[in-house]
Amino acid sequence: SYNKFTNKNIINAHSMDYDVYLNIKNKPKNNTNFYAVFLDEDMVDHVDYAFDDLKPPVTDKQYNKVLCNFLKKFELETGFKVKIANHPKRKIENIPNLLKDFEWVHGETAKLVMDSRVVLVHQSKSLSYAILFKKPLIFLTSDKLAKSWVGPNIENCSEVLNSLLINIDNSSSKEFDTKTLLKIDEKKYKNYLDNYLKMPNSPDLPIWEIFAKEIKNI
């Protein structure tokens, strides 16, 4: 977007996620209880589908059982317990029965990512926290998701970040090799940070503080 601006007064700042990052980045970190965090997107029943006139990419039967089986296999073969960061628009009472064996956490996504060892995701914009805290990302698709409107988004995100893409319908133990899982492409992460999260060399201050100071100067 920056290259398309014709405005003379441009305030270099960052996304709102970066504000959250600034607020918690210096808090004590959990360096002993290693776990994986799955960023829930309420893939089946997201309330925005109705507003956006979108069809859910998968049904309950096509998604929850496959996801549950994958997450349990992931726990067993990696030794990382899976915690689920509940999508902010999903009501706690709507958590699928098949996924109730996992720990669900509401309203703490950034902190969960900060303290995690690895992040599992489809296409959630909350992946920005994994970029900011330099956590390995594993993108998850499935046979049905790959053929839906979210499929290209998932694949594109994995390519942009050079991160592992796993089909949860057909995952192998080879994909769970911890040396592979815990790698990040620092160059790709930095590129994502600079292009989508924070203008390079912009101040590490809350976004409205940056705005207020610039307005005063103008």
BELPEZI-V296772 format. One record per helix or strand of 2 or more residues. SS is the DSSP state (2 for helix, 1 for strand). FROM is the first residue (numbers start at 1). TO is the last residue. If there is no record, write none. Layout:
SS/FROM/TO
SS/FROM/TO
//
This chain:
2/2/4
2/16/24
1/35/39
2/48/51
2/60/78
1/81/86
2/92/94
2/97/99
1/103/106
2/109/115
1/118/121
2/127/132
1/136/141
2/143/147
2/151/161
1/164/167
2/173/176
2/178/181
2/186/197
2/207/217
//
